[in-house]
Amino acid sequence: MALTAGLALLLAGTVQATTASAAVAPTTGSPVGNVDVVVPVAGGVQVKGWAWDPDSTSSVTVVVTAGGVTKQTTANLQRSDVGLVYAAAGSYRGFSVTVPTASGPQSVCTTAKNLGAGSDKVWSCRTVTVAGTATAGTPTGAPGAGSTGVPAGTPLTVHDGDLTVTTPGTVISGLDIHGFLRIKASDVTIKNSIIRGNPLLSSPMSLIQSTEPRVQIIDTELSPTKPSYYLDGVVGHDFTLTRVNVHSVVDSVKLTGGNVVVQDSWLHDNSYYATTPSGHDTHTDNVQIQVGNNITIRNNTLANARNAGMMITQDSGDVSNVIFSGNRADGGECTINVAEKAYGPINGLKVTSNTFGLNTGIARCAVLLPDTTKAISTVTGNVFTDGSTVAVSRG
């Protein structure tokens, strides 16, 4: 089927051109776009899609109402598929927003606000059901939009530029950091803050890098100004994350060592890129463990990573004593994936009392383990969201 002027096909949430050239875009009029995803998440509803107004180079404001609660966002996330079809639009027209709601059926209505000539683009409302009281194996009060990140009403002071902490015992609170955070001292506490990074990236970076002992990151959001295939969330070791909201990065938490706790946090909506300068796609993970001992991942919500919710790679050394407990985890080809590589089985792996979603690339692949790791691991009390028991898949 040929692509006529101004016509795009929307297939599985991706704009695809059927010829080698981009479509001829409208030059004026109302916003164009699509709502690709409307799904219940912990404590609310998530809406994702894209929007562009041909009258303006500015990003479109998108307003979402769910269960009587309204939130707005800006359609400025990377969507390279949009740029392939509408060259004039560029590749930063995506949006993603989570609206906190009560449990039960919720009507979700989405509008793209018009710029210039034309009128608002109003999409048809959809109804989704938000889970209420947890069933057996489901963590009570699963972390989400209302319980992670900076508490509502907290005053923030903008810090322009990168911030490097070199004094032991430093406490940083109430900052909106428009740059990267580097922690190079022990016993540092970061709380009630947002870290946004720098949009001008030309090499791999992380919003937070921390490798000193006993670092605490609490009630904080990692929200990049401009997502990038170069950008991760927290990278390092010897830290504790508590009620942290990490999104729109490639890997939410990447561990290059041990003594780490990630608890009561929301790791979600990882940025996926089909192509990168290195010649392959981004294998997005909520948690990636390259090496380390004594690692605990408990009572978190992990979702929307393309590769895995927790990926143990053993890329740079032995991984041992990993506890994954009480989490609500979904996504990935398989949600937990373990690679032994040259370092052999994972000693001390415990996967207990988690609830796993069904949105995996491989059907019902919640936990993928090599037989040698499975034989020495504790995997018990895990269920899917439909109440069925999780069985270990063979890696």
C-alpha positions in Angstrom: 0.0 0.0 0.0 1.5 3.4 -1.0 1.9 6.2 1.4 0.0 9.3 0.1 0.6 12.9 1.1 0.0 13.5 4.7 -0.9 9.9 5.4 0.8 7.8 8.1 0.0 4.3 9.3 -0.1 3.7 13.1 0.8 0.1 13.8 1.2 -1.2 17.4 1.8 2.3 18.6 4.6 3.1 16.1 4.3 5.5 13.2 5.6 3.7 10.1 6.3 5.1 6.7 5.7 2.6 3.9 8.0 4.4 1.4 11.6 5.4 1.9 10.7 9.1 2.1 8.9 11.0 4.8 5.2 11.9 4.4 4.3 15.3 3.2 3.2 17.0 6.5 0.3 19.4 6.9 1.6 23.0 7.3 -1.3 24.3 9.4 -4.3 23.1 11.4 -5.1 21.1 14.5 -2.6 18.8 16.3 -2.0 15.4 14.9 -1.0 12.3 16.9 -2.1 9.2 18.7 -2.7 7.7 22.1 -0.8 4.5 22.0 -1.1 3.2 25.5 -3.6 3.5 28.3 -2.9 1.0 31.1 -3.4 0.7 34.8 -0.2 1.0 36.9 0.5 1.0 40.6 -1.8 3.7 42.1 -3.0 5.1 38.8 -3.2 5.1 35.0 -0.4 5.6 32.5 -1.0 7.2 29.1 1.6 7.3 26.3 1.5 8.5 22.8 2.7 11.4 20.5 1.3 14.8 19.4 2.5 17.5 17.0 1.0 20.8 15.9 2.1 21.8 12.4 1.5 25.5 13.2 4.3 25.7 15.7 7.8 24.5 16.5 6.8 24.4 20.2 5.9 21.1 21.9 2.3 20.4 22.4 0.7 20.3 25.8 -1.2 17.1 26.5 -3.9 17.0 29.2 -5.1 13.7 30.7 -8.0 13.3 33.0 -8.5 9.9 34.8 -11.1 9.3 37.5 -11.6 13.1 37.9 -7.9 13.8 38.4 -6.2 15.9 35.7 -2.5 16.1 34.9 -0.7 17.7 31.9 2.6 17.0 30.3 4.6 18.2 27.3 5.0 16.1 24.2 8.8 16.3 23.9 10.0 12.8 24.5 12.0 11.0 21.7 9.8 9.4 19.0 12.1 8.9 16.1 9.3 7.0 14.2 7.3 10.3 14.1 10.2 12.1 12.5 10.5 9.4 9.9 7.0 10.0 8.7 6.7 13.8 9.3 10.1 15.3 8.8 8.9 18.7 9.8 7.8 17.4 13.2 11.2 16.1 14.2 11.8 13.2 16.6 10.8 14.6 20.0 7.0 14.5 19.9 6.3 11.7 22.4 4.5 12.0 25.7 4.1 9.8 28.8 2.2 10.7 31.9 0.9 8.8 34.9 -2.3 10.1 36.7 -2.9 8.9 40.2 -6.4 7.5 40.7 -8.6 5.5 43.1 -9.1 1.8 42.4 -11.8 0.5 40.2 -13.0 1.4 36.6 -11.7 4.8 35.5 -12.5 6.8 32.5 -9.4 8.2 30.8 -9.7 11.2 28.5 -6.8 12.8 26.6 -6.5 16.1 24.8 -3.7 17.7 22.8 -3.9 21.5 23.1 -4.0 23.4 19.8 -1.3 26.0 18.9 -2.2 28.6 16.3 -4.9 27.8 13.7 -7.3 24.8 14.3 -8.7 23.4 17.5 -7.7 21.0 20.3 -7.3 17.3 19.3 -9.6 15.3 21.6 -9.2 11.6 21.5 -12.0 9.2 22.5 -12.1 8.4 26.2 -11.1 4.9 27.3 -12.0 2.9 30.4 -9.4 0.9 32.4 -9.7 -0.8 35.8 -7.1 0.1 38.4 -6.4 -2.6 40.9 -7.5 -2.2 44.5 -6.7 -4.3 47.5 -3.7 -6.5 46.9 -4.2 -10.3 46.4 -2.0 -12.9 47.8 1.6 -12.2 46.9 1.0 -8.6 45.8 2.9 -6.0 47.7 0.6 -3.7 49.7 0.7 -0.1 48.5 2.9 -0.8 45.5 5.1 2.3 44.9 3.9 4.6 42.2 3.0 8.2 41.2 1.7 9.2 44.6 4.4 7.6 46.9 7.8 8.1 45.2 9.8 11.1 44.2 9.6 14.6 45.7 6.6 14.9 48.1 3.9 17.2 46.9 4.3 20.8 48.1 8.1 20.5 48.7 9.8 23.9 47.7 12.7 23.4 45.3 15.7 25.6 44.4 17.1 25.3 40.9 20.8 24.5 40.7 22.1 25.2 37.2 24.9 22.9 36.1 26.5 19.7 37.4 26.9 19.1 41.2 29.8 17.1 42.7 29.8 16.2 46.4 33.2 15.8 48.0 32.6 16.4 51.7 31.6 13.3 53.8 28.3 13.6 55.6 26.8 16.2 53.2 23.0 16.4 53.2 21.4 17.9 50.1 17.7 18.6 50.2 15.2 20.5 48.0 17.3 21.0 44.9 16.1 20.9 41.3 19.5 20.0 39.7 19.7 21.0 36.0 22.9 18.9 35.5 24.5 15.7 36.6 25.1 14.6 40.2 28.4 13.0 41.2 28.9 11.7 44.7 32.5 11.3 45.7 32.3 11.2 49.5 30.9 8.8 52.1 27.8 9.1 54.2 26.1 11.6 51.8 22.3 12.0 51.8 20.3 13.3 48.8 16.6 13.9 49.5 13.6 15.7 48.2 15.3 16.6 45.0 15.1 16.2 41.2 18.0 15.4 38.9 17.6 16.4 35.3 21.0 16.1 33.6 22.2 18.0 30.6 20.5 17.6 27.1 23.9 18.0 25.3 25.3 14.5 25.5 27.9 12.9 23.2 29.0 10.0 25.4 27.5 7.6 28.0 26.5 9.4 31.2 24.3 8.7 34.3 22.1 11.2 36.1 23.7 10.1 39.4 27.0 8.4 39.8 27.8 7.1 43.3 30.6 4.8 44.4 31.3 5.8 48.0 30.1 4.0 51.1 26.7 4.5 52.8 25.1 7.0 50.4 21.3 7.5 50.8 19.0 8.8 48.0 15.5 9.4 49.4 12.3 10.8 48.0 14.0 11.9 44.8 13.1 11.9 41.1 15.4 11.3 38.2 13.7 13.0 35.3 16.0 13.8 32.3 15.5 17.1 30.5 16.1 15.3 27.3 16.2 11.5 27.1 19.1 10.0 25.2 20.5 6.5 24.3 23.6 7.6 26.2 21.7 8.3 29.5 21.3 6.0 32.5 19.7 6.7 35.9 21.9 5.7 38.9 25.2 4.0 38.3 27.6 2.7 41.0 27.5 0.8 44.2 27.3 1.2 48.0 24.1 3.1 48.1 20.4 2.9 49.2 17.5 4.2 47.1 14.3 4.8 49.0 11.0 6.1 47.4 12.9 7.1 44.3 11.1 7.7 40.9 13.4 6.9 37.9 12.1 7.1 34.4 12.9 8.0 30.8 16.5 6.6 31.0 18.0 3.5 29.4 18.9 1.6 32.5 17.2 2.8 35.7 19.8 1.4 38.1 23.1 0.0 36.9 25.3 -1.7 39.6 29.0 -1.8 39.2 29.5 -3.2 42.7 27.6 -4.4 45.7 26.2 -3.3 49.1 23.1 -1.8 47.4 19.4 -1.6 48.6 16.7 -0.4 46.2 13.4 -0.2 48.2 9.9 1.3 47.9 10.8 2.9 44.6 9.3 3.2 41.1 11.5 2.3 38.1 9.6 2.6 34.9 9.2 3.8 31.4 12.7 3.2 30.2 13.8 4.9 27.0 14.3 2.4 24.2 16.1 3.2 20.9 16.1 0.8 18.0 19.4 2.1 16.7 22.3 3.8 18.4 25.8 5.0 17.2 27.2 1.7 18.5 25.1 -0.1 15.9 22.6 -1.9 18.1 19.5 -1.2 20.1 19.3 -0.2 23.8 18.8 -3.3 26.0 16.8 -1.4 28.6 16.7 -2.8 32.2 15.1 -1.5 35.4 18.0 -3.0 37.3 21.2 -4.2 35.7 23.8 -6.0 37.9 27.2 -6.3 36.4 29.1 -7.3 39.5 28.6 -7.2 43.3 27.7 -8.9 46.5 24.9 -8.1 49.0 22.2 -6.6 46.8 18.6 -6.2 47.9 15.7 -5.2 45.6 12.5 -5.1 47.7 9.0 -3.6 47.6 9.4 -1.7 44.3 7.4 -1.3 41.2 9.4 -2.2 38.1 7.8 -1.8 34.7 8.2 -1.0 31.0 11.8 -2.0 30.5 12.3 -3.7 27.1 15.0 -6.2 28.1 14.4 -7.1 31.8 13.2 -5.8 35.1 16.3 -7.2 36.8 19.2 -8.4 34.6 22.2 -10.1 36.1 24.9 -9.9 33.5 28.1 -10.7 35.4 29.8 -8.6 32.7 32.7 -7.6 35.0 32.7 -10.0 37.9 30.9 -12.4 40.2 27.4 -11.6 41.5 26.2 -13.1 44.7 23.7 -12.8 47.6 20.9 -11.0 45.6 17.5 -10.7 47.2 14.5 -9.8 45.0 11.4 -9.7 47.3 8.0 -8.2 47.6 8.2 -6.4 44.2 5.5 -5.8 41.6 7.5 -6.4 38.4 6.5 -6.5 34.7 8.0 -6.2 31.3 11.1 -7.3 29.6 11.5 -10.3 27.3 11.7 -12.1 30.7 11.3 -10.0 33.8 14.2 -11.5 35.6 17.1 -12.8 33.5 20.3 -14.3 34.7 23.5 -14.8 32.8 26.3 -16.9 34.3 29.0 -16.2 31.7 32.6 -17.0 32.9 31.7 -16.5 36.6 29.3 -19.5 37.0 26.1 -19.8 39.0 24.7 -17.0 41.2 25.2 -18.0 44.8 22.6 -16.8 47.3 19.9 -15.7 44.8 16.5 -15.4 46.5 13.3 -14.4 44.5 10.4 -14.5 46.9 6.9 -13.2 47.3 6.8 -11.0 44.1 3.9 -10.3 41.8 4.8 -10.5 38.1 2.8 -9.0 35.2 2.0 -10.7 31.9 3.5 -8.1 29.6 6.7 -10.0 28.7 8.1 -10.6 25.2 8.2 -14.3 26.0 4.8 -15.4 27.4 4.8 -16.0 31.2 8.6 -15.7 31.4 8.9 -14.1 34.9 12.1 -15.7 36.0 14.7 -17.1 33.5 17.5 -19.0 35.2 20.2 -21.4 33.9 19.7 -24.8 35.5 22.9 -24.5 37.6 21.8 -21.2 39.2 18.2 -22.6 39.6 19.5 -25.6 41.6 21.1 -23.4 44.3 18.5 -20.5 44.3 15.4 -19.9 46.4 12.4 -19.1 44.2 9.1 -19.2 46.1 5.8 -17.5 46.8 5.8 -15.7 43.4 2.5 -15.2 41.5 1.3 -13.6 38.3 -1.2 -10.8 38.4 -3.9 -13.4 37.3 -3.2 -15.3 40.5 -1.4 -18.3 38.9 1.9 -19.5 40.3 5.2 -18.5 38.7 7.4 -21.3 37.4 11.1 -20.8 36.6 11.9 -20.7 32.9 15.0 -22.4 31.7 17.8 -20.2 30.5 
